[in-house]
Amino acid sequence: MSEKSVKHRSTLQELVRKIVEGHFFDLNLSDIFSSLQIEGKVWVLGAGKASFEMAKQAEIFFGSEIADGMVIAPQSSRDLNTVQVFKGSHPYPDSDSVSSSYELWELAKQIPKEDTIIFLLSGGASSLFCIPAPGIEIDEYYKTCELLLNSGASIHEVNIVRKHLSETAGGRLGQLFCENRLISVILSDVPGDNPEFIGSGPTVPDSSTFKQAFQILKQYKLWEAIPHSVRIQISKGMHGDSPETPKPETSKWEKHDVEVISGAGILAENVGAYLNEEGFNVRVDESAYDSDVKEISKRICSDAISVLSRKSNIKKPAALIYYGESTVNVKGDGKGGRNQELALNAAVSIEGQHTISLLSFATDGVDGPTDASGAIIDSETTLKARKKKLEPENYLQRNDSYHFHKAMDTLLKTGPTGNNLMDLQVALVD
């Protein structure tokens, strides 16, 4: 590895450490909490990968005003003073998700109409807070989610289907609280920051329909692959035999407010400021991407090569920063996540170029169904792989990026970070 590549890798590893420690994004909810109009007692509910930290801050701010509360998070081993922490599963729901969701729903039904609910929502809630529609078993719901997430469908499309298969999503919790004061505090992990799609929008009205869910499943050739019970649910919904989700035009919940925190953009800008101080000329992408992993990888590599060839207005040494949520059309039987897949695609594209290094990082610390959070590669990665008789194209064909990165010691492992600010890519060019 060249001296510059070694330096780049060290810089990116230090960057990840600082992200995990919260240097670039301080989830401080006190300003939001202090602006809220509260009626009666406060009840704290929530779900998502950041729900523990959000509930912790709610306890500190509201103290004895909290009557009771419950959040569903990926880990339940940590305790709070008043708010109960229940366990769910991510990225796919399991029996823990369902049993915890029933507990939260039962608690929600006990809340008096004169009291205020603060619902703390963050990424992962679609899986953590989930009660499948009647007639659908959890393994059938799991299978449907797995097919969707591996199909190349966008997160918006995936969540349209989820909202029509779950009793908790698409505004149904909001409907339960139609007479209450309800404030949804939402940490966005979805490009566009539309609360309808963050965590499948349990507290806000839903503009999507059963027909759209059907069209998405047909578009991605999943209609015949999904379980029979799921087809029945969607067919019944299209024929009016299963109730639609609450719609914006008919759900006038006057005592409901929504506060959305667009954390990914803040993180990217702060990462850029840090790298500028480290001596890099920085460009941060203007908005979150929402595209196929191959497309975003190609764009990042093209931008980096443009810097090398002096066709860019950014001069070396450069740091190019991107954030968003990509999709992967999984056709192989390998192991990996979208950040590992993106990094491997990029490694092939920049092979043999002058010094380019890339970090692709899941900010929640969990990249797909693996123990990795992403990968760090450079323009020498695939050259070294070929010398070891490892063909990166074969790993891409099998969607087996995890084992490629494991063999090349390019995996990144942070463990769950307790946050979720989309995915982050940083390309260093020198």
Kinemage of the C-alpha trace (Angstrom):
@kinemage 1
@onewidth
@group {chain A} dominant
@subgroup {mainchain}
@vectorlist {calphas} color= white
{ca met a 1} P 0.000 0.000 0.000
{ca ser a 2} L 1.375 3.422 -0.944
{ca glu a 3} L 2.192 5.999 1.698
{ca lys a 4} L -0.764 8.166 0.613
{ca ser a 5} L -3.152 5.185 0.754
{ca val a 6} L -1.972 4.384 4.279
{ca lys a 7} L -2.541 8.005 5.296
{ca his a 8} L -5.984 8.042 3.680
{ca arg a 9} L -7.019 4.865 5.471
{ca ser a 10} L -5.884 6.278 8.800
{ca thr a 11} L -7.823 9.494 8.128
{ca leu a 12} L -11.004 7.580 7.259
{ca gln a 13} L -10.700 5.282 10.290
{ca glu a 14} L -10.306 8.309 12.562
{ca leu a 15} L -13.302 9.909 10.847
{ca val a 16} L -15.454 6.852 11.586
{ca arg a 17} L -14.329 6.850 15.216
{ca lys a 18} L -15.387 10.486 15.578
{ca ile a 19} L -18.752 9.816 13.894
{ca val a 20} L -19.466 6.919 16.244
{ca glu a 21} L -18.520 9.060 19.252
{ca gly a 22} L -20.957 11.759 18.110
{ca his a 23} L -18.469 14.503 17.217
{ca phe a 24} L -20.274 15.524 14.031
{ca phe a 25} L -23.910 15.123 14.979
{ca asp a 26} L -25.201 15.968 18.429
{ca leu a 27} L -28.735 14.645 18.789
{ca asn a 28} L -29.919 17.382 21.145
{ca leu a 29} L -33.699 17.376 21.462
{ca ser a 30} L -33.981 19.951 24.267
{ca asp a 31} L -34.809 22.832 21.884
{ca ile a 32} L -37.621 20.801 20.327
{ca phe a 33} L -38.920 19.636 23.716
{ca ser a 34} L -38.876 23.183 25.160
{ca ser a 35} L -41.023 24.472 22.277
{ca leu a 36} L -43.798 21.887 22.711
{ca gln a 37} L -47.232 22.698 24.065
{ca ile a 38} L -48.080 19.976 26.563
{ca glu a 39} L -51.535 18.983 27.769
{ca gly a 40} L -51.885 16.899 30.923
{ca lys a 41} L -49.299 14.243 31.649
{ca val a 42} L -46.585 13.212 29.192
{ca trp a 43} L -46.363 9.691 27.778
{ca val a 44} L -43.217 8.769 25.864
{ca leu a 45} L -43.491 6.130 23.155
{ca gly a 46} L -41.202 5.325 20.262
{ca ala a 47} L -39.416 2.904 17.984
{ca gly a 48} L -36.221 2.901 15.988
{ca lys a 49} L -32.490 2.499 16.221
{ca ala a 50} L -32.095 5.873 17.951
{ca ser a 51} L -35.175 5.533 20.184
{ca phe a 52} L -33.183 4.684 23.313
{ca glu a 53} L -31.067 7.842 23.094
{ca met a 54} L -34.138 9.938 22.220
{ca ala a 55} L -36.083 8.524 25.181
{ca lys a 56} L -33.125 9.129 27.472
{ca gln a 57} L -33.192 12.804 26.529
{ca ala a 58} L -36.960 12.937 27.021
{ca glu a 59} L -36.538 11.572 30.558
{ca ile a 60} L -33.890 14.169 31.358
{ca phe a 61} L -36.045 17.020 30.027
{ca phe a 62} L -39.516 16.071 31.267
{ca gly a 63} L -38.582 14.192 34.446
{ca ser a 64} L -41.544 13.625 36.744
{ca glu a 65} L -43.983 14.920 34.115
{ca ile a 66} L -43.707 11.519 32.399
{ca ala a 67} L -46.524 9.194 33.431
{ca asp a 68} L -45.107 6.143 31.662
{ca gly a 69} L -43.483 5.161 28.414
{ca met a 70} L -42.048 2.487 26.179
{ca val a 71} L -39.718 2.346 23.188
{ca ile a 72} L -38.696 -0.542 20.937
{ca ala a 73} L -34.997 -0.693 20.054
{ca pro a 74} L -32.604 -3.300 18.626
{ca gln a 75} L -31.110 -3.838 22.089
{ca ser a 76} L -33.148 -3.980 25.297
{ca ser a 77} L -30.297 -4.546 27.759
{ca arg a 78} L -30.029 -0.859 28.658
{ca asp a 79} L -32.486 0.576 31.169
{ca leu a 80} L -34.092 3.975 31.601
{ca asn a 81} L -35.750 5.365 34.708
{ca thr a 82} L -39.387 5.582 33.590
{ca val a 83} L -39.507 4.561 29.949
{ca gln a 84} L -39.417 0.806 29.343
{ca val a 85} L -37.084 -0.490 26.616
{ca phe a 86} L -38.327 -3.495 24.663
{ca lys a 87} L -36.394 -5.447 22.042
{ca gly a 88} L -37.175 -5.785 18.356
{ca ser a 89} L -35.307 -7.009 15.301
{ca his a 90} L -33.790 -5.179 12.323
{ca pro a 91} L -33.557 -5.196 9.289
{ca tyr a 92} L -36.213 -7.926 9.331
{ca pro a 93} L -38.938 -8.255 11.982
{ca asp a 94} L -39.208 -11.328 14.196
{ca ser a 95} L -41.333 -12.577 17.086
{ca asp a 96} L -39.614 -10.085 19.420
{ca ser a 97} L -40.701 -7.228 17.174
{ca val a 98} L -44.292 -8.453 17.182
{ca ser a 99} L -44.557 -9.147 20.920
{ca ser a 100} L -42.953 -5.789 21.760
{ca ser a 101} L -45.295 -4.036 19.330
{ca tyr a 102} L -48.348 -5.583 21.004
{ca glu a 103} L -47.023 -4.335 24.367
{ca leu a 104} L -46.616 -0.805 23.015
{ca trp a 105} L -50.070 -0.882 21.412
{ca glu a 106} L -51.706 -2.040 24.646
{ca leu a 107} L -49.956 0.749 26.586
{ca ala a 108} L -51.060 3.256 23.936
{ca lys a 109} L -54.707 2.241 24.337
{ca gln a 110} L -54.541 3.058 28.073
{ca ile a 111} L -53.443 6.680 27.622
{ca pro a 112} L -56.150 9.171 28.676
{ca lys a 113} L -57.479 11.526 25.997
{ca glu a 114} L -56.446 14.587 28.039
{ca asp a 115} L -52.749 13.617 28.089
{ca thr a 116} L -49.914 14.235 25.608
{ca ile a 117} L -47.982 11.577 23.725
{ca ile a 118} L -44.472 12.214 22.462
{ca phe a 119} L -43.628 9.596 19.850
{ca leu a 120} L -39.903 9.234 19.150
{ca leu a 121} L -39.314 7.742 15.721
{ca ser a 122} L -36.089 6.880 13.927
{ca gly a 123} L -34.816 4.552 11.219
{ca gly a 124} L -35.532 0.860 11.614
{ca ala a 125} L -38.997 1.367 13.065
{ca ser a 126} L -40.669 -0.410 10.132
{ca ser a 127} L -39.116 -3.645 11.376
{ca leu a 128} L -39.011 -2.949 15.110
{ca phe a 129} L -42.644 -1.755 15.437
{ca cys a 130} L -44.643 -4.235 13.415
{ca ile a 131} L -47.847 -6.232 13.827
{ca pro a 132} L -48.652 -8.133 10.616
{ca ala a 133} L -52.185 -7.742 9.249
{ca pro a 134} L -54.692 -10.478 10.178
{ca gly a 135} L -53.995 -13.693 8.308
{ca ile a 136} L -50.284 -12.952 7.784
{ca glu a 137} L -47.768 -14.818 9.935
{ca ile a 138} L -44.514 -13.150 10.972
{ca asp a 139} L -42.414 -15.499 8.818
{ca glu a 140} L -44.586 -14.586 5.805
{ca tyr a 141} L -44.179 -10.894 6.532
{ca tyr a 142} L -40.413 -11.461 6.988
{ca lys a 143} L -40.215 -13.225 3.619
{ca thr a 144} L -42.031 -10.376 1.887
{ca cys a 145} L -39.720 -7.757 3.420
{ca glu a 146} L -36.671 -9.804 2.446
{ca leu a 147} L -37.843 -10.085 -1.159
{ca leu a 148} L -38.565 -6.362 -1.343
{ca leu a 149} L -35.287 -5.239 0.205
{ca asn a 150} L -33.333 -7.471 -2.183
{ca ser a 151} L -35.321 -6.476 -5.280
{ca gly a 152} L -33.845 -3.058 -5.970
{ca ala a 153} L -37.028 -1.268 -4.873
{ca ser a 154} L -36.488 2.149 -3.266
{ca ile a 155} L -37.148 2.629 0.439
{ca his a 156} L -40.250 4.641 -0.502
{ca glu a 157} L -41.584 1.722 -2.545
{ca val a 158} L -40.689 -0.825 0.138
{ca asn a 159} L -42.506 1.198 2.780
{ca ile a 160} L -45.635 1.616 0.646
{ca val a 161} L -45.971 -2.172 0.654
{ca arg a 162} L -45.098 -2.476 4.349
{ca lys a 163} L -47.743 0.107 5.287
{ca his a 164} L -50.418 -2.103 3.760
{ca leu a 165} L -49.283 -5.262 5.526
{ca ser a 166} L -48.842 -3.954 9.074
{ca glu a 167} L -51.415 -2.943 11.684
{ca thr a 168} L -49.051 -0.329 13.158
{ca ala a 169} L -47.854 1.515 10.028
{ca gly a 170} L -49.295 4.111 7.662
{ca gly a 171} L -50.905 6.367 10.277
{ca arg a 172} L -52.717 3.676 12.242
{ca leu a 173} L -51.115 4.687 15.542
{ca gly a 174} L -51.958 8.292 14.755
{ca gln a 175} L -55.565 7.235 14.228
{ca leu a 176} L -55.604 5.618 17.675
{ca phe a 177} L -54.518 8.993 19.112
{ca cys a 178} L -56.880 11.086 16.949
{ca glu a 179} L -58.260 12.914 20.017
{ca asn a 180} L -54.962 13.229 21.903
{ca arg a 181} L -52.228 15.811 21.744
{ca leu a 182} L -49.568 13.880 19.783
{ca ile a 183} L -46.110 15.170 18.885
{ca ser a 184} L -44.023 12.990 16.584
{ca val a 185} L -40.306 13.739 16.906
{ca ile a 186} L -38.684 12.057 13.908
{ca leu a 187} L -35.012 11.526 13.098
{ca ser a 188} L -35.047 11.029 9.335
{ca asp a 189} L -33.171 8.208 7.609
{ca val a 190} L -35.042 8.565 4.306
{ca pro a 191} L -34.066 10.751 1.311
{ca gly a 192} L -36.528 13.632 1.087
{ca asp a 193} L -37.401 13.521 4.834
{ca asn a 194} L -41.098 12.837 4.164
{ca pro a 195} L -42.587 11.629 7.485
{ca glu a 196} L -44.972 9.322 5.576
{ca phe a 197} L -42.004 7.103 4.712
{ca ile a 198} L -39.768 7.359 7.787
{ca gly a 199} L -40.323 4.166 9.785
{ca ser a 200} L -43.391 3.555 7.563
{ca gly a 201} L -45.114 6.580 9.115
{ca pro a 202} L -47.019 5.085 12.080
{ca thr a 203} L -48.315 8.442 13.345
{ca val a 204} L -49.004 10.426 10.143
{ca pro a 205} L -51.711 10.009 7.472
{ca asp a 206} L -50.711 7.949 4.449
{ca ser a 207} L -51.314 8.994 0.839
{ca ser a 208} L -50.379 5.606 -0.673
{ca thr a 209} L -52.840 2.831 -1.529
{ca phe a 210} L -53.229 -0.929 -1.754
{ca lys a 211} L -53.246 -0.529 -5.544
{ca gln a 212} L -49.828 1.116 -5.435
{ca ala a 213} L -48.514 -1.696 -3.227
{ca phe a 214} L -49.788 -4.207 -5.790
{ca gln a 215} L -48.192 -2.288 -8.676
{ca ile a 216} L -44.821 -2.190 -6.880
{ca leu a 217} L -44.865 -5.942 -6.287
{ca lys a 218} L -45.762 -6.512 -9.941
{ca gln a 219} L -43.108 -4.059 -11.153
{ca tyr a 220} L -40.340 -5.923 -9.336
{ca lys a 221} L -41.767 -9.319 -10.358
{ca leu a 222} L -42.520 -10.303 -6.766
{ca trp a 223} L -46.289 -10.843 -6.928
{ca glu a 224} L -45.992 -14.576 -7.565
{ca ala a 225} L -43.038 -14.946 -5.168
{ca ile a 226} L -44.642 -13.426 -2.068
{ca pro a 227} L -46.638 -15.650 0.318
{ca his a 228} L -50.259 -16.376 -0.560
{ca ser a 229} L -51.521 -14.640 2.606
{ca val a 230} L -49.856 -11.389 1.524
{ca arg a 231} L -51.485 -11.557 -1.907
{ca ile a 232} L -54.849 -12.114 -0.223
{ca gln a 233} L -54.355 -9.063 2.058
{ca ile a 234} L -53.476 -6.763 -0.838
{ca ser a 235} L -56.243 -8.133 -3.062
{ca lys a 236} L -58.809 -7.637 -0.290
{ca gly a 237} L -57.554 -4.083 0.183
{ca met a 238} L -57.895 -3.245 -3.505
{ca his a 239} L -61.483 -4.554 -3.451
{ca gly a 240} L -62.379 -2.619 -0.294
{ca asp a 241} L -62.565 -5.679 1.953
{ca ser a 242} L -59.579 -4.565 4.079
{ca pro a 243} L -59.549 -0.980 5.370
{ca glu a 244} L -57.185 1.489 3.726
{ca thr a 245} L -54.641 3.418 5.763
{ca pro a 246} L -55.856 6.790 7.140
{ca lys a 247} L -55.687 9.399 4.358
{ca pro a 248} L -54.540 13.056 4.651
{ca glu a 249} L -57.791 14.416 3.209
{ca thr a 250} L -59.946 12.663 5.821
{ca ser a 251} L -57.613 12.566 8.839
{ca lys a 252} L -57.770 16.062 10.295
{ca trp a 253} L -55.886 15.409 13.515
{ca glu a 254} L -55.791 18.999 14.730
{ca lys a 255} L -53.848 18.303 17.925
{ca his a 256} L -51.015 16.478 16.140
{ca asp a 257} L -47.636 18.029 15.304
{ca val a 258} L -44.583 16.613 13.546
{ca glu a 259} L -40.953 17.628 14.088
{ca val a 260} L -38.504 16.158 11.543
{ca ile a 261} L -34.752 16.260 12.097
{ca ser a 262} L -32.752 15.919 8.881
{ca gly a 263} L -29.614 14.569 10.505
{ca ala a 264} L -27.828 13.097 7.475
{ca gly a 265} L -27.256 16.457 5.813
{ca ile a 266} L -25.972 17.964 9.056
{ca leu a 267} L -23.589 15.041 9.521
{ca ala a 268} L -22.255 15.351 5.957
{ca glu a 269} L -21.651 19.096 6.292
{ca asn a 270} L -19.847 18.652 9.623
{ca val a 271} L -17.705 15.836 8.226
{ca gly a 272} L -16.826 18.189 5.376
{ca ala a 273} L -15.797 20.942 7.790
{ca tyr a 274} L -13.551 18.505 9.664
{ca leu a 275} L -11.836 17.273 6.489
{ca asn a 276} L -11.349 20.862 5.345
{ca glu a 277} L -9.475 21.505 8.577
{ca glu a 278} L -7.404 18.393 7.814
{ca gly a 279} L -6.223 20.039 4.598
{ca phe a 280} L -8.645 18.673 1.986
{ca asn a 281} L -10.583 20.668 -0.580
{ca val a 282} L -14.125 19.582 0.187
{ca arg a 283} L -17.315 19.125 -1.803
{ca val a 284} L -20.484 17.870 -0.120
{ca asp a 285} L -23.237 16.547 -2.383
{ca glu a 286} L -26.227 18.903 -2.348
{ca ser a 287} L -28.899 16.364 -1.433
{ca ala a 288} L -29.382 12.769 -0.373
{ca tyr a 289} L -29.225 10.207 -3.151
{ca asp a 290} L -31.865 7.524 -3.639
{ca ser a 291} L -30.599 5.263 -6.412
{ca asp a 292} L -29.162 1.889 -7.336
{ca val a 293} L -25.860 1.047 -5.653
{ca lys a 294} L -24.124 0.672 -9.025
{ca glu a 295} L -25.291 4.109 -10.141
{ca ile a 296} L -24.093 5.914 -7.033
{ca ser a 297} L -20.791 4.004 -7.074
{ca lys a 298} L -20.276 4.975 -10.723
{ca arg a 299} L -21.000 8.637 -9.951
{ca ile a 300} L -18.604 8.749 -7.000
{ca cys a 301} L -15.817 7.136 -9.022
{ca ser a 302} L -16.432 9.403 -12.008
{ca asp a 303} L -16.232 12.469 -9.761
{ca ala a 304} L -13.014 11.212 -8.141
{ca ile a 305} L -11.362 10.464 -11.498
{ca ser a 306} L -12.394 13.930 -12.724
{ca val a 307} L -10.438 15.416 -9.815
{ca leu a 308} L -7.393 13.315 -10.754
{ca ser a 309} L -7.604 14.354 -14.408
{ca arg a 310} L -8.095 18.032 -13.454
{ca lys a 311} L -11.507 18.188 -15.124
{ca ser a 312} L -13.193 19.098 -11.843
{ca asn a 313} L -13.360 22.470 -10.136
{ca ile a 314} L -12.166 20.691 -6.981
{ca lys a 315} L -8.404 20.440 -6.716
{ca lys a 316} L -6.272 17.780 -5.042
{ca pro a 317} L -6.143 16.841 -2.238
{ca ala a 318} L -9.923 16.490 -2.366
{ca ala a 319} L -12.629 15.024 -0.174
{ca leu a 320} L -15.927 14.230 -1.901
{ca ile a 321} L -18.840 13.526 0.443
{ca tyr a 322} L -22.133 11.803 -0.373
{ca tyr a 323} L -25.060 10.596 1.711
{ca gly a 324} L -28.334 8.789 1.113
{ca glu a 325} L -29.797 5.332 0.764
{ca ser a 326} L -28.974 3.077 -2.172
{ca thr a 327} L -30.767 -0.038 -3.370
{ca val a 328} L -29.316 -3.405 -4.330
{ca asn a 329} L -30.905 -5.905 -6.689
{ca val a 330} L -29.719 -9.139 -5.067
{ca lys a 331} L -29.476 -12.060 -7.494
{ca gly a 332} L -26.679 -14.081 -5.897
{ca asp a 333} L -26.604 -16.141 -2.722
{ca gly a 334} L -23.676 -14.365 -1.054
{ca lys a 335} L -23.458 -12.190 2.041
{ca gly a 336} L -23.152 -8.419 2.261
{ca gly a 337} L -24.780 -5.040 2.684
{ca arg a 338} L -25.298 -2.081 0.396
{ca asn a 339} L -22.221 -0.236 1.698
{ca gln a 340} L -19.982 -3.258 1.230
{ca glu a 341} L -21.462 -3.751 -2.241
{ca leu a 342} L -20.936 -0.093 -3.139
{ca ala a 343} L -17.319 -0.203 -1.936
{ca leu a 344} L -16.559 -3.326 -3.976
{ca asn a 345} L -18.120 -1.830 -7.116
{ca ala a 346} L -16.023 1.284 -6.560
{ca ala a 347} L -12.842 -0.722 -5.978
{ca val a 348} L -13.233 -2.304 -9.417
{ca ser a 349} L -13.947 1.074 -11.053
{ca ile a 350} L -10.907 2.887 -9.595
{ca glu a 351} L -8.493 -0.039 -9.934
{ca gly a 352} L -4.996 1.169 -10.803
{ca gln a 353} L -5.834 4.879 -10.595
{ca his a 354} L -3.629 7.264 -8.669
{ca thr a 355} L -4.443 7.490 -5.009
{ca ile a 356} L -8.210 7.304 -4.425
{ca ser a 357} L -9.627 5.911 -1.190
{ca leu a 358} L -13.289 5.422 -0.321
{ca leu a 359} L -15.226 4.962 2.874
{ca ser a 360} L -18.759 3.595 2.562
{ca phe a 361} L -20.391 3.539 6.002
{ca ala a 362} L -23.800 2.634 7.449
{ca thr a 363} L -24.130 5.260 10.169
{ca asp a 364} L -26.254 2.956 12.326
{ca gly a 365} L -23.283 0.566 12.427
{ca val a 366} L -25.168 -2.271 10.734
{ca asp a 367} L -24.770 -2.840 7.001
{ca gly a 368} L -27.319 -5.414 5.878
{ca pro a 369} L -27.633 -8.758 7.687
{ca thr a 370} L -23.916 -8.756 8.641
{ca asp a 371} L -21.700 -7.797 11.564
{ca ala a 372} L -19.990 -5.108 9.455
{ca ser a 373} L -20.848 -1.440 9.084
{ca gly a 374} L -19.260 -0.953 5.658
{ca ala a 375} L -15.821 -0.953 4.096
{ca ile a 376} L -12.765 1.166 3.293
{ca ile a 377} L -11.134 0.493 -0.081
{ca asp a 378} L -8.604 2.185 -2.348
{ca ser a 379} L -7.320 2.019 -5.905
{ca glu a 380} L -4.973 -0.838 -4.979
{ca thr a 381} L -7.569 -3.102 -3.319
{ca thr a 382} L -8.610 -5.161 -6.334
{ca leu a 383} L -5.049 -5.323 -7.717
{ca lys a 384} L -3.974 -6.991 -4.484
{ca ala a 385} L -7.023 -9.260 -4.624
{ca arg a 386} L -6.106 -10.497 -8.088
{ca lys a 387} L -2.587 -11.301 -6.882
{ca lys a 388} L -4.281 -13.520 -4.270
{ca lys a 389} L -6.288 -15.203 -7.049
{ca leu a 390} L -9.467 -13.469 -5.858
{ca glu a 391} L -11.630 -12.159 -8.690
{ca pro a 392} L -13.757 -9.226 -7.447
{ca glu a 393} L -16.210 -9.590 -10.342
{ca asn a 394} L -17.098 -13.091 -9.128
{ca tyr a 395} L -17.903 -11.721 -5.675
{ca leu a 396} L -20.083 -9.003 -7.209
{ca gln a 397} L -21.926 -11.561 -9.317
{ca arg a 398} L -22.736 -13.571 -6.181
{ca asn a 399} L -23.536 -10.462 -4.112
{ca asp a 400} L -20.825 -11.695 -1.766
{ca ser a 401} L -19.080 -8.427 -0.928
{ca tyr a 402} L -18.724 -9.352 2.749
{ca his a 403} L -16.395 -12.278 2.074
{ca phe a 404} L -14.355 -10.244 -0.412
{ca his a 405} L -13.778 -7.477 2.128
{ca lys a 406} L -13.091 -10.008 4.857
{ca ala a 407} L -10.395 -11.650 2.718
{ca met a 408} L -8.851 -8.254 1.895
{ca asp a 409} L -9.119 -6.843 5.439
{ca thr a 410} L -11.200 -3.922 4.180
{ca leu a 411} L -14.296 -4.541 6.334
{ca leu a 412} L -15.351 -1.850 8.775
{ca lys a 413} L -16.860 -2.976 12.080
{ca thr a 414} L -18.155 -0.503 14.647
{ca gly a 415} L -21.117 -2.356 16.154
{ca pro a 416} L -24.509 -0.603 16.481
{ca thr a 417} L -24.034 3.143 16.960
{ca gly a 418} L -27.457 3.984 18.417
{ca asn a 419} L -28.056 6.414 15.578
{ca asn a 420} L -29.257 6.268 11.992
{ca leu a 421} L -28.338 9.041 9.554
{ca met a 422} L -28.518 7.170 6.247
{ca asp a 423} L -25.316 5.938 4.588
{ca leu a 424} L -22.203 8.074 4.203
{ca gln a 425} L -19.518 7.885 1.522
{ca val a 426} L -16.266 9.826 1.635
{ca ala a 427} L -13.818 9.674 -1.284
{ca leu a 428} L -10.310 11.024 -0.718
{ca val a 429} L -8.340 11.930 -3.851
{ca asp a 430} L -4.656 12.834 -3.809
